[in-house]
Amino acid sequence: MAGRKKERDEIMICIAGKSDMAVDVAEHVMRHYPNERLVVIPNRNDPGKNTFQKSLQLFARMNGLACIDLEQAGSHRDLLFLSLEFDRIIKPSKFASKRLFNIHFSRLPAYKGMFTSAWPILNGEKTSGVTLHEIDAGIDTGRIIAQHEFPLAPTETVRTLWFRYVAEGTRLMIENLPALLADRYRATVQPAEGASYYSRASINYGALALDLNKTAVEIDRQVRAFAFREYQLPKVMGHPISRARITETQSNLRPGNLVRETERYLELATIDYNIELHKDHYDRFWAACAGNRLDEVKLLAGLVPDLEVKSREGWTALIMAAYHNALDVVDFLLQQGADVNATNYNATSVVMYAKAGAVRDKSPDTLKRVLAAAPDLRHRDIFGKTVLDYVIDEDAELHALISRHL
């Protein structure tokens, strides 16, 4: 057992980190432990708005939670510190409390350190996991409290694995929170056997390049380990690559040589089998949608697999076209089945963007086309507002236009 049981009203819970995991655990604490004092330390690069993951800083602002710094956290003797994708190394010597815990994205002792969503894929692992452990003076070397292990799919990508880590890490923390709060948990020293470590220098994302002097399987792993749309896509011959497919054709050219090129992919020779590296056309497609370049949109629409894929800003193609008053493209996308109720990461809807474009350009034509597609006008964004709430003080005529479709 670890220590004596603390009185509940003595404890300050500090959640430090980012992503849905930090926010969802904070929300769980607020709902199930309302008598505990909860504070947060968002990562330094937290933009204060939701991206493809929730912003801890925004959550704190909307819920009246105090944002503190590490020095303040370190001075609090009755602190329960939870590191959830935190961007700084914690030094226990600077904390008055010894109740410091971390969720690490691997099944420790394997894959200590960085890039735990990439290296298991690069190394062809069949399983991975998440670990709740004590924070000590080392790097991910603290005693293990609990773990979840799960299989990796043959098609696993760095993006899908990272989302699984977030979900499993959230579950693991919530399951063990009662024991951590009571200061009654079992912990096991990490074994030396099976340990591995990868530093920040192990992958250079600033100059990311595929090593093409490899087998087809190894190149496929590289693509799956590096293609994370919100962060980066690897490039080959100037083309962003989103996925790979190994062919049944044995290579008879030097590895890395181009066998053929189509609009969809580059076929390259490898050490053994030719491989198709599929080009990613989304940036061009989205730019054409925003620019109302209908002919280009029609051409590229056949090269993007899903109209609902979101940009880094959380915009779908229809959102982009609606906001930029690209009437011809809006009409085409709706005919192609684009979701008229799509939203960005703050739950801002297509009709809200169409309204913004109408107000800005003093032209309601695109908004009328969106309204004709019967969007949900009662939908509320994360701030609790509908499109009518936003337009009521902006334009009386547009307010009346939208109201007629309720």
C-alpha positions in Angstrom: 0.0 0.0 0.0 1.1 3.6 -0.6 0.8 5.9 2.4 -1.9 6.9 4.7 -5.4 7.9 3.6 -5.8 11.7 3.2 -8.9 13.7 4.2 -10.8 14.6 1.1 -11.0 18.3 1.8 -7.2 18.5 2.1 -6.6 17.5 -1.5 -5.9 19.7 -4.5 -6.1 17.8 -7.8 -4.0 19.3 -10.6 -4.4 18.0 -14.1 -1.5 19.0 -16.4 -1.6 18.3 -20.1 -3.6 18.4 -23.2 -6.1 16.6 -25.5 -9.4 14.9 -24.8 -7.8 12.8 -22.1 -7.0 15.8 -19.9 -10.3 17.5 -20.5 -12.4 14.3 -20.1 -10.6 13.4 -16.8 -11.1 17.0 -15.6 -14.8 16.8 -16.5 -15.1 13.4 -14.6 -13.5 15.0 -11.5 -15.9 17.9 -11.6 -18.9 15.6 -12.0 -18.0 12.8 -9.5 -15.8 14.7 -7.0 -17.4 18.1 -6.7 -15.9 18.7 -3.2 -12.3 18.4 -4.4 -10.4 21.5 -5.5 -9.5 21.1 -9.2 -6.8 23.2 -11.0 -5.1 22.7 -14.3 -1.9 23.4 -16.1 -2.4 23.5 -19.9 0.5 22.7 -22.2 2.4 25.7 -23.4 1.1 25.3 -27.0 -2.5 25.0 -26.0 -4.2 27.5 -28.4 -7.2 28.2 -26.1 -9.6 26.8 -28.6 -10.6 23.3 -29.6 -8.7 21.6 -32.4 -9.0 17.9 -33.4 -8.6 17.5 -29.7 -10.2 19.6 -26.9 -8.4 22.5 -25.4 -7.7 22.2 -21.6 -7.3 26.0 -21.4 -10.7 26.6 -23.1 -12.3 24.0 -20.8 -10.9 25.7 -17.7 -12.1 29.1 -18.9 -15.6 27.9 -19.6 -15.8 26.1 -16.2 -14.2 28.6 -14.0 -11.1 26.5 -13.2 -7.9 28.1 -12.1 -4.9 27.7 -14.3 -1.7 27.6 -12.2 2.0 27.0 -12.9 4.4 24.3 -11.9 5.8 26.4 -9.1 2.4 26.8 -7.5 1.7 23.1 -7.9 5.0 22.2 -6.4 4.4 24.2 -3.3 1.2 22.5 -2.4 1.8 19.7 0.1 -1.6 18.0 -0.3 -1.5 17.8 -4.1 -2.6 15.0 -6.4 -0.8 15.7 -9.7 -2.0 14.0 -12.9 0.2 14.3 -15.9 -1.9 13.6 -19.0 0.1 14.3 -22.2 2.0 17.1 -20.3 4.7 18.8 -22.3 7.3 19.3 -19.5 9.5 16.9 -17.5 8.4 16.7 -13.9 11.1 16.9 -11.3 9.8 15.3 -8.0 12.4 17.2 -6.0 10.6 20.4 -6.8 7.3 19.1 -5.3 6.2 19.1 -1.7 3.8 16.3 -2.5 4.9 12.8 -3.5 1.6 12.0 -5.2 2.7 12.5 -8.7 1.3 10.3 -11.5 1.5 10.0 -15.3 -0.3 8.2 -18.1 2.3 7.0 -20.5 1.4 5.9 -24.1 3.0 2.4 -24.1 3.1 -0.8 -22.1 6.1 0.1 -19.9 8.9 -0.8 -19.6 8.8 -0.8 -23.4 8.9 2.4 -25.4 9.9 4.9 -22.7 10.4 8.5 -24.0 9.0 10.0 -27.3 7.0 9.1 -30.4 5.2 6.1 -28.9 2.6 6.2 -31.6 5.2 5.9 -34.3 7.8 3.4 -33.1 5.6 0.4 -32.4 4.3 0.7 -36.0 7.9 1.1 -37.4 9.0 -1.9 -35.4 6.0 -4.1 -36.5 4.6 -4.6 -33.0 1.5 -6.7 -32.6 0.3 -5.0 -29.4 0.7 -1.8 -27.4 -0.9 -0.3 -24.4 -1.1 2.5 -21.8 0.4 2.7 -18.4 -0.4 4.6 -15.2 2.8 5.0 -13.2 4.3 7.1 -10.4 6.5 9.9 -11.5 10.1 9.6 -10.3 13.4 11.3 -11.2 13.8 9.2 -14.4 12.0 9.3 -17.8 9.0 7.1 -17.6 10.7 4.9 -15.0 8.4 5.2 -12.1 6.6 2.2 -10.4 3.7 0.8 -12.4 0.2 1.1 -10.9 -2.0 -0.3 -13.7 -1.9 -1.0 -17.5 -4.2 -1.7 -20.4 -2.9 -3.7 -23.3 -4.5 -3.9 -26.8 -3.7 -5.5 -30.2 -2.5 -3.4 -33.1 -4.3 -3.8 -36.4 -2.2 -4.6 -39.5 -3.5 -1.3 -40.9 -2.8 0.7 -37.7 -1.6 4.2 -38.3 0.1 6.7 -36.1 -3.2 8.7 -36.0 -5.5 5.7 -35.2 -3.0 4.5 -32.5 -2.8 7.9 -30.9 -6.6 8.2 -30.6 -6.7 4.7 -29.1 -4.0 5.8 -26.6 -6.1 8.8 -25.6 -9.3 6.7 -25.1 -7.5 3.9 -23.2 -5.5 6.4 -21.1 -8.6 8.2 -20.1 -10.3 5.0 -19.1 -7.3 3.8 -17.1 -7.0 7.1 -15.2 -10.7 7.2 -14.3 -10.7 3.6 -13.2 -7.8 4.2 -10.8 -8.7 7.7 -9.6 -10.5 6.4 -6.5 -7.4 4.6 -5.3 -5.2 7.6 -6.1 -7.4 9.9 -4.2 -7.5 7.6 -1.2 -3.7 7.1 -1.4 -4.3 3.4 -1.4 -2.9 1.7 -4.5 -0.3 -1.1 -5.3 2.7 -0.2 -7.4 5.4 -2.5 -9.0 9.0 -1.6 -9.9 9.5 -1.7 -13.6 11.7 -4.7 -14.7 14.8 -4.2 -16.8 13.8 -6.9 -19.2 11.9 -5.7 -22.2 12.7 -2.0 -21.6 13.4 0.4 -24.5 13.7 4.1 -24.9 13.4 6.6 -27.8 14.6 10.2 -27.5 13.3 13.3 -29.2 16.1 13.0 -31.7 15.0 9.5 -32.8 12.7 11.0 -35.4 13.3 14.3 -37.1 9.8 15.6 -37.9 11.3 18.9 -39.2 12.9 17.0 -42.1 10.7 14.0 -42.4 11.6 11.7 -45.3 10.8 8.1 -46.2 13.8 5.7 -46.5 13.0 4.0 -49.8 15.9 1.7 -49.7 13.8 -0.8 -47.8 11.3 -3.6 -48.3 7.8 -2.8 -49.3 6.5 -3.8 -45.8 9.1 -1.5 -44.2 8.1 1.4 -46.4 4.4 0.8 -45.7 5.2 0.9 -42.0 6.9 4.3 -42.4 3.9 5.7 -44.2 1.6 4.5 -41.5 3.9 5.7 -38.8 4.3 9.3 -40.2 1.0 10.1 -41.9 -1.0 12.2 -39.3 -2.9 14.7 -41.2 -3.3 17.3 -38.4 0.5 17.3 -38.0 2.2 16.2 -41.2 2.2 13.9 -44.2 5.4 12.5 -45.6 6.3 13.7 -49.1 7.8 11.7 -52.0 8.7 13.4 -55.2 6.9 16.6 -54.0 3.6 14.8 -53.4 2.1 14.4 -49.9 1.4 10.7 -49.2 -1.5 9.5 -47.0 -1.3 5.8 -47.4 0.5 2.9 -49.2 -0.4 -0.4 -50.9 2.0 -3.2 -51.5 1.5 -4.8 -54.9 2.1 -8.4 -56.0 4.7 -7.3 -58.6 8.3 -8.0 -57.7 10.6 -5.1 -58.2 13.1 -5.2 -61.1 14.3 -1.6 -60.7 16.6 -0.1 -58.0 14.7 0.7 -54.8 13.1 4.1 -54.8 12.9 4.3 -58.6 9.6 5.4 -60.2 7.8 2.6 -62.0 4.7 4.7 -63.0 2.7 7.7 -61.9 -1.0 8.2 -62.0 -3.3 11.0 -60.6 -3.8 8.7 -57.6 -0.5 7.3 -56.7 3.3 6.8 -57.3 4.3 3.2 -57.9 7.9 2.7 -56.7 10.3 -0.2 -56.7 11.6 -1.4 -53.3 14.0 -4.1 -52.2 11.3 -6.7 -53.0 7.8 -5.7 -54.2 6.6 -2.6 -55.9 4.6 -0.3 -53.7 1.9 2.3 -54.4 2.2 5.5 -52.5 -1.1 7.2 -52.6 -1.1 11.0 -53.1 -3.1 13.2 -50.8 -5.3 15.8 -52.7 -7.2 17.4 -49.8 -5.3 20.7 -49.6 -5.8 21.3 -53.3 -9.5 20.2 -53.0 -10.2 22.5 -50.1 -8.5 25.5 -51.7 -10.6 24.9 -54.9 -13.8 24.7 -52.7 -13.0 28.0 -51.0 -12.2 29.6 -54.4 -15.4 28.4 -56.1 -13.4 26.7 -58.8 -16.1 24.3 -59.7 -14.3 22.5 -62.6 -11.3 21.8 -60.3 -13.5 20.7 -57.5 -15.3 18.2 -59.8 -11.9 16.8 -60.9 -10.5 16.5 -57.4 -13.7 15.2 -55.9 -13.0 11.8 -57.5 -9.5 11.8 -55.9 -10.6 12.4 -52.3 -12.2 9.4 -50.5 -14.4 11.3 -48.1 -16.0 14.7 -48.3 -16.3 14.9 -44.5 -12.6 14.8 -43.8 -11.7 18.0 -41.8 -8.8 20.4 -42.3 -6.4 21.3 -39.5 -8.9 24.0 -38.6 -11.8 21.5 -38.4 -13.5 22.6 -41.6 -15.1 20.2 -44.1 -15.2 21.1 -47.8 -18.8 22.3 -47.5 -17.9 24.5 -44.5 -15.2 26.1 -46.6 -17.4 26.7 -49.6 -20.3 28.0 -47.4 -18.1 30.5 -45.5 -16.5 31.8 -48.8 -19.9 32.2 -50.5 -18.8 29.7 -53.2 -22.4 29.1 -54.4 -21.6 26.8 -57.3 -19.4 24.5 -55.2 -21.9 24.5 -52.3 -24.6 23.3 -54.8 -22.3 20.6 -56.2 -21.2 19.3 -52.8 -24.8 19.1 -51.5 -25.7 17.1 -54.7 -22.8 14.8 -53.9 -24.2 14.1 -50.4 -22.0 16.4 -48.3 -23.3 16.7 -44.7 -25.2 20.0 -44.3 -25.0 19.5 -40.5 -21.2 19.1 -40.4 -19.5 21.1 -37.7 -16.0 22.3 -36.8 -14.3 21.4 -33.5 -16.3 24.0 -31.6 -19.5 22.6 -33.1 -19.9 25.6 -35.4 -22.2 24.4 -38.2 -22.3 24.8 -41.9 -25.3 27.2 -41.7 -23.4 29.3 -39.1 -20.5 29.6 -41.5 -22.9 30.4 -44.4 -24.5 33.1 -42.2 -21.1 34.6 -41.5 -20.3 34.7 -45.2 -23.7 36.3 -45.9 -23.1 39.0 -43.3 -19.5 39.7 -44.5 -20.3 39.8 -48.2 -23.8 41.2 -47.9 -25.0 38.4 -50.1 -27.6 35.8 -48.9 -27.5 33.5 -52.0 -25.2 30.8 -50.6 -27.1 30.9 -47.2 -30.4 30.4 -49.1 -28.9 27.3 -50.8 -27.8 25.9 -47.5 -31.1 26.6 -45.9 -32.9 24.8 -48.7 -31.0 21.7 -47.7 -32.8 21.7 -44.4 -30.0 22.0 -41.8 -30.7 21.7 -38.1 -31.3 25.3 -37.1 -31.7 24.4 -33.4 -28.2 23.0 -33.2 -26.1 24.7 -30.5 -22.3 25.1 -30.6 -20.1 24.6 -27.5 -21.0 28.1 -26.3 -24.7 27.1 -26.3 -25.7 29.3 -29.2 -27.8 28.7 -32.3 -27.4 30.4 -35.7 -30.3 32.6 -34.8 -28.5 33.7 -31.6 -25.6 34.9 -33.6 -27.5 36.7 -36.4 -30.1 38.5 -34.2 -27.8 41.4 -33.6 -26.1 41.4 -37.0 -28.7 41.5 -39.7 -32.5 41.7 -39.2 -33.2 40.5 -42.8 -31.0 37.5 -42.4 -32.6 36.7 -39.1 -36.0 36.8 -40.7 -34.8 34.6 -43.6 -33.4 32.0 -41.3 -36.5 32.1 -39.0 -38.8 31.2 -41.9 -37.0 27.8 -42.2 -37.7 26.8 -38.6 
